[in-house]
Amino acid sequence: MDFELNEDQRLFQRTLREFVEKDIVPVASEWERTGRYPTEIVDRFRQMGLFGLTVPEQYGGLDLDRVSFALVFEEIARGWMGVAGVLGSHSLATWMIAHHGTEEQRAHYLPDLASGARRTGIALTEPGAGTDLQGIRTRAVRDGDEYVINGTKTWITNARHADPLPVLVKTSEETPAHRGMSVLLVDGSREGLTISRDLPKLGYKGTETCEVVLTDVRVPASCLLGGVEGRGMQQVLSALELGRINIAARAVGVAQCAFDAALAYSRQRQAFGQPIADFQAVQLKLADMATEIQAARLMTYWAAVRSESGAVASEAAMAKYFASEVALRATMEAMRIHGGYGYSQEFVVERLYRDAPLMAIGEGTNDVQRLVIARALVQGTATLGW
C-alpha cells in the first residue's frame, strides 16, 4: 500500500500545475465574467496532448494511468473548473470509442481526437430525461444503410465543437428499455443537427453548454458504436464510472483552491489588532476544511487506482459523492472566512462557490450515488476495507 505519487506522476503534476498557474489562473476570473471563450487555453490543451488522455498510444493518445487522469482534472479545476469541462466530456467520449467502438471507428476517429484536431462530447440528457436515461425519447429508425435520428438533447458540453457527437438513442422499443438503446456517432456537419440555444448557468462557465436538436438527421449505419444495437446503456454507464472519477477530482481541485484562498486571506486580514488566522473559530474552520479535502483526495485516488482493474461502480460513486459534498462545504466556509469580501467578484471564492454545486449534480446526482453505493453493499458486490 503506497500513498505517494510515483516519480512520473509527480513530474506530470508539476507540469500541470505550472501550466495552470501561468495560463489559466491569471485570466480565469476576467474571462468567466465576460463570457470569453478560452481559445488560448484549449490550444494549450492540444499542445500538451491532453485531448488524448483516454486514447490508446497506438492511436496517438497518452493513455494515462487513472491517478494521472485524476490529477489533470484536479489541477485544472483548481485554476478554473469551467475549462476542465472541455476535457471532461471529450475524455468520456474518446474512452467509449476506444473501448466499445469497432476497429474501423477507432482508426477513423481516435487519431484526430487524440491530437485535438477533432473534439467531442457526449449527448445523453434530454429535457425530460436526466437521471432516468431509460426515459429518453430521441429515436433512431433504420432506413436501409442509414439511421434517421429525431430528438432533443440538453446540457451538452462541447456541443458546438463535437465532431463526432456520440448520441444516446432508442433504436427499438424493447423492454426493459435499456435493451433498445444504442449510441450513434453523429458527425457535427450532418444536416438537421442544430444548436438551438446556450443554457444560462450559475457557474461552470468557460465552456459552452447547449441544447441540441436533431431533426431527420441521417447517419450511416457504420456510425453505430460497436456495430451492434441495444448496447448503448451499457456503453454509457461504463463511461460514467470514469466520469465520476473526473468529477471527484474536479471537486478536490475546487475545494483545494477554496482552502488556499481562505488560508491566505486569514493570514493577512487583520481584526482586533491581529490576523484572523489567530482566532480559534477560524482555525477550526481551516482544520475541518483541510481534513475533509485530504480525505476526498485520497478517496478519489483510491477509486482511480481501483478502476485500473475493472468496474468500480461503488468506489467511483463514493469518491464523487464525498468529494463533491466536501467542495460544497469548503467553498461555503471559505466565503465565511472572507466575510463580505467573499461575496465580491474581486475574490476567487465567489466563483468557486458558484462552480461547486455542479459536482453534486453532474454524472449522476449525489442521491443516485448513494443508491448505487447502498445497492452494491446490499448485493454484496462491494465491501468496506480490505
Secondary structure, 3 states (H helix, E strand, C coil): CCCCCCHHHHHHHHHHHHHHHHHHHHHHHHHHHHCCCCHHHHHHHHHCCHHHCCCCHHHCCCCCCHHHHHHHHHHHHHHHHHHHHHHHHHHHHHHHHHHHCCHHHHHHHHHHHHHCCCECCCECCECCECCCHHHCCCEEEEECCEEEEEEEEEEEECHHHECCEEEEEECCCCCCHHHHEEEEEECCCCCCEEEEEECCCCCCCCCCEEEEEEEEEEEEHHHEHHHCCCCHHHHHHHHHHHHHHHHHHHHHHHHHHHHHHHHHHHHHCEECCEEHHHCHHHHHHHHHHHHHHHHHHHHHHHHHHHHCCCCCHHHHHHHHHHHHHHHHHHHHHHHHHHHHHHHCCCCCHHHHHHHHHHHHHCCCCHHHHHHHHHHHHHHCCCCCCC
